[in-house]
Amino acid sequence: MSTVVVAEVRTAIPDYRASQALAFFMPARAKSICKFPSCKALIAKPGWCEEHKRHDTSAGWKRKKKETQEQRVRGRRLTEMRAALFYAKPLCAMCEAEGRITLATERDHIINLASGGTDTEDNTQGLCRSCHRMKTAEEARRGRLKV
């Protein structure tokens, strides 16, 4: 649109700014057809008509947080907690209990968060990769048997 037309619009409607005046002359959005098969209802926004709104399954794909599950620590705070844990206890807790000396490389929850554990220092331990995999597999097996 040229500046001449904008100037004409400003003079025609002095109360509006130019962009609002141009929007005033824009046509309304075309109506859409309902997504439900064989429904020909025209609706203002793309999606489902009032009769078929219950068929909208998009809300089912959104992840819902469990109310009982503890919120996980993430980001910089997690990095700081990991560093403090490995500085205080550099050895794998399970290997140390069995008399082996192995460097801890992974932060583990003693009582996992899914089972109601907390994400605090007293519920964490350092484990080596193999011990962490073994413990996680055992927890997953118990979780599958519970259901």
C-alpha positions as MATLAB code, in Angstrom:
seq = 'MSTVVVAEVRTAIPDYRASQALAFFMPARAKSICKFPSCKALIAKPGWCEEHKRHDTSAGWKRKKKETQEQRVRGRRLTEMRAALFYAKPLCAMCEAEGRITLATERDHIINLASGGTDTEDNTQGLCRSCHRMKTAEEARRGRLKV';
ca = [
       0.000    0.000    0.000;
       1.433    3.355   -0.862;
       1.925    6.227    1.542;
      -0.649    8.245   -0.373;
      -3.406    5.814    0.564;
      -2.319    5.823    4.221;
      -2.472    9.617    4.215;
      -5.982    9.445    2.732;
      -7.061    6.998    5.433;
      -5.650    9.283    8.145;
      -7.636   12.187    6.840;
     -10.787   10.097    6.404;
     -10.672    8.745    9.985;
      -8.656   11.171   12.137;
      -9.325    9.376   15.466;
      -7.494    6.194   14.443;
      -3.802    5.672   13.995;
      -2.877    4.577   10.479;
      -2.409    0.905   11.366;
      -5.740    0.736   13.164;
      -7.438    2.472   10.277;
      -6.011   -0.051    7.832;
      -7.195   -2.909   10.041;
     -10.637   -1.342   10.003;
     -10.800   -1.878    6.258;
      -9.463   -5.475    6.369;
     -12.062   -8.208    5.804;
     -12.912  -10.696    8.577;
     -11.234  -14.092    8.584;
     -13.004  -16.712    6.500;
     -14.909  -19.295    8.512;
     -13.525  -22.849    8.770;
     -15.264  -26.197    8.506;
     -15.425  -28.423   11.600;
     -12.678  -31.108   11.721;
     -15.164  -33.884   12.454;
     -15.621  -36.131    9.397;
     -18.772  -35.345    7.386;
     -19.610  -32.288    9.550;
     -20.091  -29.199    7.410;
     -20.625  -26.701   10.248;
     -18.899  -23.349    9.735;
     -16.974  -22.045   12.751;
     -15.065  -18.819   13.435;
     -11.726  -20.463   14.347;
     -10.194  -23.684   12.975;
     -11.019  -26.733   15.109;
     -14.240  -28.382   16.235;
     -17.809  -27.106   16.305;
     -19.721  -27.013   19.605;
     -21.386  -30.354   18.873;
     -18.071  -32.170   18.260;
     -15.743  -30.459   20.796;
     -15.645  -33.656   22.872;
     -13.752  -35.362   20.029;
     -10.824  -32.952   20.421;
      -7.998  -35.152   21.700;
      -5.214  -32.555   21.596;
      -5.477  -31.996   25.368;
      -4.639  -35.674   25.933;
      -1.175  -35.214   24.453;
      -0.201  -32.514   26.907;
       1.931  -33.880   29.717;
       0.336  -33.560   33.124;
       2.490  -33.349   36.227;
       1.831  -35.878   38.938;
       0.777  -34.120   42.095;
       2.506  -36.632   44.344;
       5.813  -36.686   42.478;
       8.552  -34.360   43.714;
       9.680  -31.663   41.291;
      13.151  -32.423   39.874;
      16.087  -30.086   40.355;
      17.500  -28.916   37.012;
      20.041  -26.530   35.526;
      22.749  -24.738   37.471;
      21.405  -25.843   40.856;
      21.662  -29.502   39.806;
      25.244  -28.981   38.594;
      26.185  -27.402   41.924;
      24.510  -30.221   43.898;
      26.342  -32.852   41.807;
      29.692  -31.143   42.331;
      29.138  -30.882   46.097;
      28.115  -34.561   46.292;
      31.126  -35.820   44.340;
      33.461  -33.571   46.327;
      32.141  -34.842   49.672;
      31.810  -38.509   48.636;
      33.917  -39.277   45.543;
      33.480  -43.073   45.707;
      30.533  -45.210   44.559;
      28.391  -45.975   47.618;
      27.430  -49.513   46.501;
      30.975  -50.500   45.506;
      32.318  -49.079   48.774;
      29.817  -51.211   50.727;
      31.182  -54.302   48.939;
      34.823  -53.318   49.526;
      35.633  -52.092   46.004;
      37.074  -48.674   45.210;
      35.295  -47.116   42.211;
      34.890  -43.449   41.346;
      31.272  -42.189   41.509;
      30.139  -40.680   38.200;
      26.351  -40.474   38.551;
      24.063  -38.836   41.102;
      21.373  -41.245   42.312;
      18.291  -40.873   44.490;
      18.321  -43.445   47.301;
      14.499  -43.457   47.238;
      13.584  -42.541   43.666;
      11.298  -39.583   43.013;
       8.566  -41.772   41.499;
       8.372  -43.710   44.784;
       8.003  -40.540   46.845;
      11.650  -39.658   47.464;
      12.818  -36.065   47.697;
      15.432  -34.242   45.666;
      17.536  -33.272   48.684;
      21.119  -34.000   49.722;
      20.153  -36.616   52.310;
      18.345  -38.673   49.622;
      21.217  -38.692   47.110;
      24.304  -40.811   46.719;
      27.103  -41.108   44.208;
      27.220  -44.298   42.134;
      29.392  -45.611   39.335;
      27.701  -46.184   35.985;
      27.327  -49.973   36.331;
      25.858  -49.797   39.856;
      23.463  -47.019   38.796;
      22.246  -49.064   35.817;
      21.751  -52.121   38.021;
      19.837  -50.143   40.692;
      17.684  -48.366   38.088;
      16.809  -51.665   36.367;
      15.760  -53.149   39.732;
      13.585  -50.121   40.528;
      11.973  -50.322   37.070;
      11.277  -54.037   37.545;
       9.622  -53.359   40.928;
       7.617  -50.532   39.359;
       6.304  -52.819   36.595;
       5.323  -55.502   39.108;
       3.445  -52.942   41.223;
       1.097  -52.050   38.350;
];
